[in-house]
């Protein structure tokens, strides 16, 4: 009896089709989050709330990445149709079409769209990192060098990818390593900076008042881990020419976009510090608390000023004679009501 199983690489075909399905799911999540993020950016703030700065830039970022992801996803969908419908009688069958995918312009278009999309996403990471580090020159130099290297590698890959097997594209593996490395370095730098600020706030008001900073670190680590895990899987599977890479390749950009949008949504909802809150050169003289009577009016607690001596190699200190009048962290008087320190929010009232 003749076997009905075709003499082709079925695991290759299954991984490509399954990867397309996963890519469709991740794209759907990306679309929903893009809508929610755009809605939050355009939404009018509530009474007493402060609009985050650079809303227009963030909105442009959301629209740009959405358009690029949509064009790239449409190209992948079209080529999936070509593999099993339009070109199924091609010599070698679907397996040959999957291996030689870069011979078709629709795949080169999709690849280029996702590369440019990743430029925007990595640029957003750099922008956040620069703000948190108060535009420190060494940080700018290191992160900008990595970013420009990543852009150059992606252009090089695109320039020599036409007609070659994707696994054999020179520079693709180095590009993936640099891209994931930027995310990991960003996470370490930003989390370390937030922990330093957390320690300063704890010195002033006690550890009960550091919940906001704990939330920020958790948010950044969770978002970075989402993309880093997928990126590391892709790097190893690509390096060993494993078909597992087909399960990741078509959705990795969507995953990175999802991680960025989650942060944007939380920032726009007021669950993050305002941009100028990270400026280490400004003296923190007050903290804002929400009133307990149901209104969003901010109440202010005056605090002793911090003395900045970082440039001389010392750490920030409090005046030794001006800390005795600070109330305990568990209860702070705002002039009209007593507000628990657990209600501590953005120092700028966001």
ZITARA-V994242 format. One record per helix or strand of 2 or more residues. SS is the DSSP state (h for helix, s for strand). FROM is the first residue (numbers start at 1). TO is the last residue. Records with the same first field share a line. If there is no record, write none. Layout:
# ZITARA-V994242
SS: FROM-TO, FROM-TO
This chain:
# ZITARA-V994242
h: 10-42, 55-86, 93-99, 101-103, 105-132, 137-159, 166-168, 172-205, 207-239, 244-249, 252-268, 275-278, 310-312, 341-343
s: 286-290, 298-302, 306-307, 317-318, 332-333, 338-339
